[in-house]
Amino acid sequence: MLFSYNWLKEFLPDLKKTPQEVAQFLNQCVANVEKIRNLKEEIDSRVIVGQILEIKKHPQADKLNLVKVDLGNKTTTVVCGASNIKEGQRVPLAQEGTELPSGDIIKKVKIRGIESRGMLCSARELGLGSDHQGIFILPSDAPLGQILVKALGFNDYLLEIENKSITHRSDLFNHRGLAREIRAGAGKNLRFQNLKTVPLDTCAGPLKLDLKNKAPDLCSRYLAVILDNIRIEPSPLVMQNRLRNLGIQPINNVVDIMNYVMLESGQPLHAFDFDKISEDKKQAQIVIRRAQSQEKMVALHQEEHVLEKEDLVIANSKTPLALAGLIGGKDSGIDSNTQRIVIESANFNPINLRRTSWRLGLRTEAVLRFEKGLPLIFTESGLGRSLYLLQKMLGARVASSVYNFSEKSANKKVLPSLLFDIEKLEKFVGQKIPSSQITRILEKLDCQVTERKKGKLLQVQLPLHRPDLLAFEDLAEEVIRLYGLEKIKPQPIKAFLEPTLLSPELKLRKKVSQVLRACGFDEVYNYAFTDQPGKVKVINPLNSNQGYLKKSLQADLIKNAEQNLANFQQFKIFEIGKIFDPQEKIKIGGLICAPEKDIFQEAKGVLELLWEELGIDKQKFDYQEKGIYLGGKKRGELRLVSDQFAVFEIDFAFLIKEQNLVKKYSLISPYPPVKRDLAFLIDQKYSWAEIFREIKTISPLIKAVELFDVFDLSDHQKKIEGQKEKRSLAFHLIYQSKEKTLESKEVEKVQKIIINKLKQKFKAELRNF
Amino acid sequence: MIITPSQIKEIKKEAEREIEKAQDVLSLDNLWKKYLGRKEGKMNDILRGIKDLPLDQRPQIGALANQVSQKLEEKINQAKEKISQGKNKSSVKRDFTLPGRKIDLGHEHPLTQMRWKVAEIFSSLGFEILDGPEMETEYYNFEALNIPDGHPARDMWDTFFLKGFSQKKIKTTESEGKLLLRTHTSPMQIRFMEKRQPPLRACVIGRCFRNEATDVSHEHTLYQVEGFCVDEDINVSNLIHTLRSFLSLLFGQEVKIRLRPSYFPFTEPSFEVDFSCLNCGGRGCSVCGQSGWVEMLGCGMIHPRVYEAIGYPAGKYQGFAFGIGLDRLLMMLRQIDDIRWFHSGDLRFIRQF
């Protein structure tokens, strides 16, 4: 929210702090100030006030006009396309050389053959709000030839406070509230200028309202009063400027006062045209009720809204007049003929209002305040203030008494008081704050403080504008921030030592990452989203490519690989990421890209290394086309995507159970190993695993069987040798005994058994090589 | 055959001359054969001839012949060494500037490295390291954290809502509300505390999701570090100390921090924490927007309603919680220009770390 420094100063006439100092205090003690803007610097001084003398059609262009502008001491002619200008109006003229907030520089140009010296500007072009409907028409009293910044009274600074940092402070979305905070932070007794208001109990008059609240749960307080003697005009320049600077478009005096009061004291107000809502011109009916399902209302901006049962409307006997707290209806609003008005000042249920607002996309300044839960007291002060301004500025007259609906719980004249425990505060902060200081701080925040139990407790009577203070922690926050956060000395946590080891999951992650990186894998991160229909759907995806949560890591790894091919010929990547199937599971995904290598066998080698590093017997895994199995359960996949990529994806959770990180030592034999090689031609239907198992069972002297060469006989060779469906397997055999040095004849004996056994079982044929 | 000492000396001289002349190893080998070889070597002839000499001459001639043989052997070896040394010097000079053989080690993603770094620090401070589910319920992500439905604070988090096709498997009871992707790591405060009783200290590092369009500095997928500590007397000064220690350890130098009041629904009071800009030492530069301070994390004392949701006895415990964006921290530390690099899968990026 934007705050005007000058406006804040109206509440604090003796404030000595500069805008920068105010911002610094707010940052340290109240809320985040995102920006300080010096308005004077925002509009080029070459933009001045001019008066339109004459408007002629451009001879060469239908939609353009030649506008002669009086600048006080000279006249100039500009080409202008806007349709809202009339002779006699005062308008901002950007002279040659002006730099607009957009960065554009105004130059002397010829437009369709006619020279234009300068430009008439819209409010948006000058960086003043969002209005781009036409040229920014200035009030007729704007001094001719004067620099616009001066004419608009831009001798001001704006402080921009981050809304979310004051979400809990509904009392701060207005100048009075923030001024109170600045006073609390200032030295003792900084004078606070209260607003002039009309006391509500003095209001009286002949006109009547028939006020019915049929939804007290959604509207706990509703005040309304009628005024006559209204003449609709533009509001004075000073008020217009304030509104515009703070982001609100001036409309007319009545509407502007409603908005002005909201910015000033925090209460959103609404004005109805009494004669439009009244049937007999003496009395008007106001019914606060829930909308009917599918009930329609055309709003001020002509847009039709279709309502639902839980939406709250302000209606008369026939039709909704306004969507409560959001927007007025087209047929009940103020227009240039309005003579009598009804002012509404109410407190609506924040949750309900917020829901309607989001559904209809009406995020107005009023909702921004209502949804934070406004102090009930604001309804009264806001209404009283608006009456004062309407009387003073328009000469409006109160024409009825104030109609007041207050739900029982909303009728309390005081907030409950809190007992504040000073020792608890010490324990909470970690150091002592003197009780006199606590009292002083709370009093600065308009609390009334009484000591109880010899000063151990403080009875704190809360001010009516702070309904957010509910518990010890809330008051503690007030005290700490105004005491000064920088005064709190850091102290280490005192606690009993407990071991905090990494969880098995994190340890495993670390291990897996280590092994894969040692194999040359780089780690990638991918999104959880996918366009592939999965088991979990995203109801509100950012785009249609992200409609589901993924159930496999593989697709994104392949995508990563394809993209990296532009820069790298060979690489290995991995990801330890989550899939949603629909339960959330961690997977280890990997991809190898290496041209002219047997990437499938390489990927398998990586997995085998991983099993070995995790202490899982690699022989326990069963590799099939459909997946990798362990103990009959599928634990992963390993596949060739194309000649280019081999991909694997392994469950993570089972590894925690299966891993065995305590490595066993086995005695190293002092006797030398004996190495022999054998090669066989064997039918392809026999897997290496079968053959391997067979050999291993033959003799305990066989320490290792290491396959070193496999080849399928080429078609050519098959024809010659008639060896269809056969392949050659060559392997090393390592023999070793723990008891003695093996003699060659012992080894030969086993070799013979192997040859015979393989011949018998697999029709294996010994090869010479 | 008569052998005289002068004859032997003659052979020696001749051999020495020839050895000196020899240019390569091969000719030296031939010389060795010529003089010392077993078959035709001249010195061998002499040694063989010794047995034919009169007995009294044998020891003298024998000793001399052996001596000369030894000497020649030595000379030939020396000459060989000289030649091979000469070779090294001239033709096979090593270029020490040639690159070593390339050895590939994979790279850990920079965010993973950062996660480990943070985990290491908090582990050392006695915090348990957790992650937790990414699919969450409205209850854990919002309600239990004092963000009821309809609360304007919900606007702080744009949320992805989910629908599981097999609702049986993803249990969300009526009270747990809708299924969603966690918008922050804070749900783990609730999940962890539901299982445990204080004293407790934990640090959650994990992936979160925000339903907002991506650009140079915004991501829908981000990483957060959440820390919390609860006991009967954990206080604001402990919070400040912990954060200062963490940031100083992370940056490897003493870091100044400052707290400012802020608002988060699950802490009361809540603070924003700035630390003194490391780039300029607090004097003001482009990294810190000329302020000398960098805004980095949010924190506060855990709200009593959070304890209430967990079921802890009212008023018994005090504790703090904080949250930091890991991606932003890393971007600042490494001056990374675009947050989207993290999920690009681009090895040109990852291999830099």
HADDOCK unambig.tbl for C-alpha pairs under 7 A between the chains (distance, minus, plus):
assign (segid A and resid 27 and name CA) (segid B and resid 260 and name CA) 6.42 0.50 0.50
assign (segid A and resid 28 and name CA) (segid B and resid 260 and name CA) 5.17 0.50 0.50
assign (segid A and resid 28 and name CA) (segid B and resid 261 and name CA) 6.81 0.50 0.50
assign (segid A and resid 29 and name CA) (segid B and resid 260 and name CA) 6.58 0.50 0.50
assign (segid A and resid 29 and name CA) (segid B and resid 261 and name CA) 6.03 0.50 0.50
assign (segid A and resid 30 and name CA) (segid B and resid 261 and name CA) 5.79 0.50 0.50
assign (segid A and resid 31 and name CA) (segid B and resid 261 and name CA) 5.76 0.50 0.50
assign (segid A and resid 31 and name CA) (segid B and resid 262 and name CA) 5.78 0.50 0.50
assign (segid A and resid 164 and name CA) (segid B and resid 263 and name CA) 6.96 0.50 0.50
assign (segid A and resid 165 and name CA) (segid B and resid 262 and name CA) 4.87 0.50 0.50
assign (segid A and resid 165 and name CA) (segid B and resid 263 and name CA) 4.84 0.50 0.50
assign (segid A and resid 166 and name CA) (segid B and resid 263 and name CA) 6.35 0.50 0.50
assign (segid A and resid 167 and name CA) (segid B and resid 153 and name CA) 6.68 0.50 0.50
assign (segid A and resid 167 and name CA) (segid B and resid 263 and name CA) 6.78 0.50 0.50
assign (segid A and resid 351 and name CA) (segid B and resid 150 and name CA) 4.62 0.50 0.50
assign (segid A and resid 351 and name CA) (segid B and resid 151 and name CA) 6.58 0.50 0.50
assign (segid A and resid 354 and name CA) (segid B and resid 150 and name CA) 6.61 0.50 0.50
assign (segid A and resid 355 and name CA) (segid B and resid 150 and name CA) 6.71 0.50 0.50
assign (segid A and resid 371 and name CA) (segid B and resid 152 and name CA) 6.48 0.50 0.50
assign (segid A and resid 372 and name CA) (segid B and resid 152 and name CA) 6.56 0.50 0.50
assign (segid A and resid 427 and name CA) (segid B and resid 233 and name CA) 6.33 0.50 0.50
assign (segid A and resid 427 and name CA) (segid B and resid 235 and name CA) 6.70 0.50 0.50
assign (segid A and resid 428 and name CA) (segid B and resid 233 and name CA) 6.96 0.50 0.50
assign (segid A and resid 428 and name CA) (segid B and resid 235 and name CA) 4.84 0.50 0.50
assign (segid A and resid 428 and name CA) (segid B and resid 236 and name CA) 6.48 0.50 0.50
assign (segid A and resid 429 and name CA) (segid B and resid 235 and name CA) 5.19 0.50 0.50
assign (segid A and resid 429 and name CA) (segid B and resid 236 and name CA) 4.79 0.50 0.50
assign (segid A and resid 429 and name CA) (segid B and resid 237 and name CA) 6.13 0.50 0.50
assign (segid A and resid 430 and name CA) (segid B and resid 235 and name CA) 5.37 0.50 0.50
assign (segid A and resid 430 and name CA) (segid B and resid 236 and name CA) 6.22 0.50 0.50
assign (segid A and resid 430 and name CA) (segid B and resid 237 and name CA) 5.40 0.50 0.50
assign (segid A and resid 473 and name CA) (segid B and resid 268 and name CA) 5.97 0.50 0.50
assign (segid A and resid 473 and name CA) (segid B and resid 269 and name CA) 6.71 0.50 0.50
assign (segid A and resid 474 and name CA) (segid B and resid 268 and name CA) 6.61 0.50 0.50
assign (segid A and resid 474 and name CA) (segid B and resid 269 and name CA) 6.89 0.50 0.50
assign (segid A and resid 477 and name CA) (segid B and resid 268 and name CA) 6.88 0.50 0.50
assign (segid A and resid 477 and name CA) (segid B and resid 269 and name CA) 4.92 0.50 0.50
assign (segid A and resid 481 and name CA) (segid B and resid 261 and name CA) 6.63 0.50 0.50
assign (segid A and resid 485 and name CA) (segid B and resid 259 and name CA) 6.31 0.50 0.50
assign (segid A and resid 486 and name CA) (segid B and resid 258 and name CA) 6.84 0.50 0.50
assign (segid A and resid 488 and name CA) (segid B and resid 237 and name CA) 6.11 0.50 0.50
assign (segid A and resid 489 and name CA) (segid B and resid 237 and name CA) 5.85 0.50 0.50
assign (segid A and resid 490 and name CA) (segid B and resid 237 and name CA) 4.58 0.50 0.50
assign (segid A and resid 490 and name CA) (segid B and resid 238 and name CA) 6.07 0.50 0.50
assign (segid A and resid 490 and name CA) (segid B and resid 240 and name CA) 5.30 0.50 0.50
assign (segid A and resid 490 and name CA) (segid B and resid 241 and name CA) 4.40 0.50 0.50
assign (segid A and resid 491 and name CA) (segid B and resid 237 and name CA) 5.28 0.50 0.50
assign (segid A and resid 491 and name CA) (segid B and resid 238 and name CA) 5.05 0.50 0.50
assign (segid A and resid 491 and name CA) (segid B and resid 241 and name CA) 5.37 0.50 0.50
assign (segid A and resid 492 and name CA) (segid B and resid 238 and name CA) 5.35 0.50 0.50
assign (segid A and resid 492 and name CA) (segid B and resid 241 and name CA) 5.63 0.50 0.50
assign (segid A and resid 492 and name CA) (segid B and resid 242 and name CA) 6.77 0.50 0.50
assign (segid A and resid 493 and name CA) (segid B and resid 238 and name CA) 5.34 0.50 0.50
assign (segid A and resid 500 and name CA) (segid B and resid 123 and name CA) 6.28 0.50 0.50
assign (segid A and resid 500 and name CA) (segid B and resid 126 and name CA) 5.74 0.50 0.50
assign (segid A and resid 500 and name CA) (segid B and resid 127 and name CA) 6.46 0.50 0.50
assign (segid A and resid 500 and name CA) (segid B and resid 128 and name CA) 5.50 0.50 0.50
assign (segid A and resid 502 and name CA) (segid B and resid 129 and name CA) 6.62 0.50 0.50
assign (segid A and resid 517 and name CA) (segid B and resid 105 and name CA) 5.67 0.50 0.50
assign (segid A and resid 517 and name CA) (segid B and resid 106 and name CA) 3.96 0.50 0.50
assign (segid A and resid 517 and name CA) (segid B and resid 107 and name CA) 6.25 0.50 0.50
assign (segid A and resid 518 and name CA) (segid B and resid 105 and name CA) 5.38 0.50 0.50
assign (segid A and resid 518 and name CA) (segid B and resid 106 and name CA) 6.22 0.50 0.50
assign (segid A and resid 519 and name CA) (segid B and resid 105 and name CA) 6.69 0.50 0.50
assign (segid A and resid 519 and name CA) (segid B and resid 106 and name CA) 6.90 0.50 0.50
assign (segid A and resid 520 and name CA) (segid B and resid 104 and name CA) 5.39 0.50 0.50
assign (segid A and resid 520 and name CA) (segid B and resid 105 and name CA) 4.46 0.50 0.50
assign (segid A and resid 520 and name CA) (segid B and resid 106 and name CA) 4.07 0.50 0.50
assign (segid A and resid 521 and name CA) (segid B and resid 106 and name CA) 4.32 0.50 0.50
assign (segid A and resid 521 and name CA) (segid B and resid 107 and name CA) 6.85 0.50 0.50
assign (segid A and resid 522 and name CA) (segid B and resid 106 and name CA) 4.40 0.50 0.50
assign (segid A and resid 522 and name CA) (segid B and resid 107 and name CA) 4.52 0.50 0.50
assign (segid A and resid 522 and name CA) (segid B and resid 108 and name CA) 6.14 0.50 0.50
assign (segid A and resid 523 and name CA) (segid B and resid 107 and name CA) 6.03 0.50 0.50
assign (segid A and resid 523 and name CA) (segid B and resid 108 and name CA) 5.13 0.50 0.50
assign (segid A and resid 523 and name CA) (segid B and resid 109 and name CA) 5.12 0.50 0.50
assign (segid A and resid 524 and name CA) (segid B and resid 109 and name CA) 6.13 0.50 0.50
assign (segid A and resid 524 and name CA) (segid B and resid 345 and name CA) 5.04 0.50 0.50
assign (segid A and resid 525 and name CA) (segid B and resid 342 and name CA) 6.79 0.50 0.50
assign (segid A and resid 525 and name CA) (segid B and resid 343 and name CA) 5.13 0.50 0.50
assign (segid A and resid 525 and name CA) (segid B and resid 345 and name CA) 6.19 0.50 0.50
assign (segid A and resid 526 and name CA) (segid B and resid 343 and name CA) 5.26 0.50 0.50
assign (segid A and resid 526 and name CA) (segid B and resid 345 and name CA) 6.97 0.50 0.50
assign (segid A and resid 527 and name CA) (segid B and resid 343 and name CA) 6.86 0.50 0.50
assign (segid A and resid 535 and name CA) (segid B and resid 164 and name CA) 6.06 0.50 0.50
assign (segid A and resid 535 and name CA) (segid B and resid 165 and name CA) 5.49 0.50 0.50
assign (segid A and resid 536 and name CA) (segid B and resid 162 and name CA) 6.59 0.50 0.50
assign (segid A and resid 536 and name CA) (segid B and resid 163 and name CA) 5.63 0.50 0.50
assign (segid A and resid 536 and name CA) (segid B and resid 164 and name CA) 4.35 0.50 0.50
assign (segid A and resid 536 and name CA) (segid B and resid 165 and name CA) 6.03 0.50 0.50
assign (segid A and resid 537 and name CA) (segid B and resid 162 and name CA) 5.55 0.50 0.50
assign (segid A and resid 537 and name CA) (segid B and resid 163 and name CA) 5.00 0.50 0.50
assign (segid A and resid 537 and name CA) (segid B and resid 164 and name CA) 6.18 0.50 0.50
assign (segid A and resid 538 and name CA) (segid B and resid 160 and name CA) 6.66 0.50 0.50
assign (segid A and resid 538 and name CA) (segid B and resid 161 and name CA) 5.90 0.50 0.50
assign (segid A and resid 538 and name CA) (segid B and resid 162 and name CA) 4.55 0.50 0.50
assign (segid A and resid 538 and name CA) (segid B and resid 163 and name CA) 6.30 0.50 0.50
assign (segid A and resid 539 and name CA) (segid B and resid 161 and name CA) 5.36 0.50 0.50
assign (segid A and resid 539 and name CA) (segid B and resid 162 and name CA) 5.33 0.50 0.50
assign (segid A and resid 539 and name CA) (segid B and resid 163 and name CA) 6.46 0.50 0.50
assign (segid A and resid 540 and name CA) (segid B and resid 160 and name CA) 6.00 0.50 0.50
assign (segid A and resid 540 and name CA) (segid B and resid 161 and name CA) 6.22 0.50 0.50
assign (segid A and resid 541 and name CA) (segid B and resid 160 and name CA) 6.77 0.50 0.50
assign (segid A and resid 542 and name CA) (segid B and resid 211 and name CA) 6.53 0.50 0.50
assign (segid A and resid 542 and name CA) (segid B and resid 213 and name CA) 6.98 0.50 0.50
assign (segid A and resid 560 and name CA) (segid B and resid 345 and name CA) 5.40 0.50 0.50
assign (segid A and resid 564 and name CA) (segid B and resid 346 and name CA) 6.26 0.50 0.50
assign (segid A and resid 564 and name CA) (segid B and resid 347 and name CA) 6.75 0.50 0.50
assign (segid A and resid 582 and name CA) (segid B and resid 164 and name CA) 6.41 0.50 0.50
assign (segid A and resid 583 and name CA) (segid B and resid 169 and name CA) 6.94 0.50 0.50
assign (segid A and resid 583 and name CA) (segid B and resid 170 and name CA) 6.54 0.50 0.50
